[in-house]
């Protein structure tokens, strides 16, 4: 050994890097799993870029997923967080959308996983990015909606929250109109003990009463099927809070640039008629609170972009 001047008598051990978020691609490159060192996790299916699962550190899933959900890419997923784009209701924009499926094609298309990122030196979060463009669409969808677009969808997991962000760009020469929605299925213990705050004085469209225009008074509770499109009076800054059992706060939803919120529970009769809804009494343990822009239409001119997001806090 060469005797170097000023050689330290002992080399200090290099401090190990803190544990990092782990990202795994599985099921034949069909799913992306991200897990934080503290145990929180999220799973995204590349079919539809659909979030299938979001678990806290104790392993409790905050999202409801039907036991009969098709996870093989043959149809949209029943549960989790399907993405609605470019239309909420089939044919609701006349000839421009008449050939599109209900809720559009984003939830029925194969997305590309673009990679992961974290805040520098911070192991308490991870962001997953997914992309879909007009060039990657199935021929039937390109024929039905012949506009050039790009979608960037980001799923950010932290120890206490999940953020989903959609960025829509017009990459063509023609302007287009669209609607978008984050169709989130929440898991609850008992729908009869659920109340949702943040909708007092909100105008809404009751889709079970011939789209009658109404106004909400107080919190939303459930004693039958409910399917309504609300526009909270406080705008996107108005937080939505899901309570269960005696008013204990469970989850808080914060929106960014998404004016509308659809609240849906199918109850017994509607659930019984859906082949991919299992168990049939699963309506008792789920509720959809869906942040989006669906009462009207967003217009994007050439080169323009739209960004909307939701953050769900534990």
N, C-alpha and C positions, 0 to 999 in steps of 0.2 A: 504494500500500500504506500502510495506517495504521501510524504508528510508535508501538507500544505501549511503555510503560515496562516495564523489566525483561524485555523480550522476549529469549528465548534466541537466541544467534547462529545456532544450527542446531538443528533438531528431531531428536531421536534417533529412529531407526527403531523402530517398534513390533515387539517380538520376535514372530516367527511362532509360532503354536500348534504343539506337537509333532504329528507325524503321528498320526491317529486310526484306529481300526478302521473298516473299510468294510463296510457291509451292503448287499447287492444282492438284489432280488427278480427272478426270471427264470422262463423256461419257462412263460409265460402265467400268472404269479402262482402257480406250483406249487412253486417252490423258493426257499429263503432261503440265501444265501451270506454268511458272515462271514469277513473276512480281517484279521489283525493287520498292522501296519506291518512287522513282522519276517518275514512270509511264512506263518505258521501259518494254517490255514483249516479251516472246518467247513461242510458243506452239509446242510441239512435239507429233506426233502420234506414238504409239507403233508399229503399222504396218509399218515396214520398218525403224523405228526410224526416221521418216521423219519430218523435221522441216516444219510446215505448215505456220507459221506466225512469223515475227520479227518486232515489232513496236517500234518507238522512243517515247520519252516522250509526244509528241503531238498526238500520236495515229496513225501516218502515217505508214502503212505497207511497208516495203522495199522489200518484196517478192511477186511474182505473183502466184496466185493459180487459176486454172481453176474453173469456176462455175460448171462444170460437173465432177470435180475430184471425184473419188470413195474413200470415207473416211471410208468405212465399212470393210476394210480388204479383199475385193474381188479381188483387183488388185492394182498395183503400183499407187501411187499418181501422177497426172499430175500437177506439180507445187511445190513450196516450195523448199526443198533441199532433193531430193531422194538420196540414197546411192547406188553407183555402186560397186559390188563385187560379184564373183571373176573374172568377165569377162566383157569387154565393149561391144564387138560385139559377138553375138551368133555364136559358131563354129569357132571363129577366131584363136583358138589354136588346131585345128584338133580334133582328137578323145577325147582329154582331156576335151573339152568344148562343144562338138557337141549336147549334150542333155540338155544344160542349156538354160534358156530363155535369150532374149536380155537384156543386162545390169546385168545379174546374178540374184541371189536369195536374196541378202540382203534387197533390197527394197520391196520384196514380203513376207518377214518373220516377224513373231511376235517377237519383242525384249523384254527383261526384263528391267524394270526401276530399277537401282541399288542404286539410292539415289541422294541427293543433297549435296553440300558443298559450303562454302564461305571462302574467306580469313579472317583470325581471326580479329575480331573487325571491319570488313569492310562491310558495307551494300550496297556498290556500285557495287557488282558483285554476280553472283551465277552460279555454275557449276552443270549440270545435267549429270549423267552417265548412259549409256545403254549398255547391253551386249547381244551377240548372240554367240552360239557355235554350233559345229557340232552335239552335242547330242540333241539340241533343234530344229533341222531342220525338215521340213516335209520329209517323206520317199522318195518322188520323187526327192528331191534335194540331199539327202544323196546318193541315187543311182546314180544320174548323176555326182556327184563330191564327191567321197568317201575318202576325206581327213579329218583328225582331225585338227580343228582350233579353235581359239577364237578371237572374235572381241570385242573391247571396244571402244565405241563411246561417246565422251564428247562434250557437247554443253555449252559454257560459254558465259553468257550475262553480258555486262557492260553497263554503260551509253552511251558509244560512239562506241561500237563494238560488233560483234558476232564472236566467234571462234568455229569452229567445228574441232575436232581431232579424227582420226581413228588410233587405234593400232591393228595390226593383228599379231597373234602368231601362230606358227606351233606347235600344241600339240601332233602330232603323230610321227611315226618313218620314214615316207616317206616324201621326199621333195616335195613341190608343187610350181607351178607358178601361178601368179594372176595379175589382173589389178584392179585398184580402182579409183573412181571419186566421187567428191562432185558436184552433178548435179544441180547447183543453178540457180533458175529462179528469175531474178530481175524484179521488177516493174518499168516501165518508163512511162513518159507522152506521148512521141511521138518518135517511133523508127527512124523516118526519121531525127530527130534532135540529135541522139545519136552518139557519137564517143567514142572509147575505145583506150586508150594509153597504151604503154608498149610492143607493138608487132613489132616495126620497126626492119627490118632485120631478123625477126623470120622465120625459115623454117616451113612450114605447109603442111598438107595433106588435099587436097580439096576433101571432100567426095561426092560432087556433080559433080565431074569431074573424075570419075573412080579412085579416090584416087591418083590423080596426085600430085607430089611433087612440091611445089611452095615456093616463098619467099615473105613475106609481106613487103610492102613499106608504111611507115607512119602509121597513126591511122586506125583502122577498122571503117568503116561506112556501112550503110545499104541502099540498093536500090532494094533488092530482097531477095530471100531465101539465107541463108548462113549456112553452116555446115562444119566446118573445125577444124582440130586438130593442134594447134600451140605449138611450143616449144620455148618460149621467149629466145632471144639471151643472156640475162643477167642471165639466170638460175632462180631457185626459188626465189632468192633475188630480182628479177626484179618486182617492184610493177605494178599492173594493175589498171588503173584508168578509171572509167566510168564517162563521161561528158555528159551533156544534155543542150541544148539551149544556144548557144553562148559561149560554152566552160566552163560554170560554173561547178566546180567539184561537183560530187554527192557522189560517193562512191570510196573507195580505197581498193583493194584486195591484201593481202600479203600472200604468200605461204611458207610452210615449207616442204621440201623434196618431193614436187610434181612438177615434171618437166614440165608437159603438161597442156594446157588450151584449152578446147573445147569451141568454140563460135557458138551459134546456134540461128537462128530465122526462123520459118517455112514459113513466109509470107502467102499470101492468099490461094494459091492452096493446100499446105500441111496442113494448119490448117483446111481447109474445109473437108479434108479426115479423120480427127481424131475425133472419136466419143466422146472422153472425153475432147475435147478442146472447151471451151465456155467462152465468146461469140466467134463466128467465126472470128470476127475482133480483137480478143484479142492479135493477133500477133503484133498489133500496139503499145501495152502497155507492152511488155515484151521482155526480152533478156536473154538467158542463157550464163553465163560465168562460166565454170566448171573446177575447178582445180583438177588435177589428175595425174595418171601415167598409160597411155593407149597406147602409141605408141609402147612400147615394153612390156616385161614381167619381173616382180619382182620375184625372186626365194627365197624361205625360206626353209632352212634346218631344221632338227629336233631341236626344242628349240629356234629357231631364232624368231625375231620380227621385224616388220616394223611399223614406225609411220609417218604419214603425217597429215598436218593441213592447214587450211586457216583461216585468220582473215579478216573480212570485217569491215572497219572503216567508220563511218559516216563523 
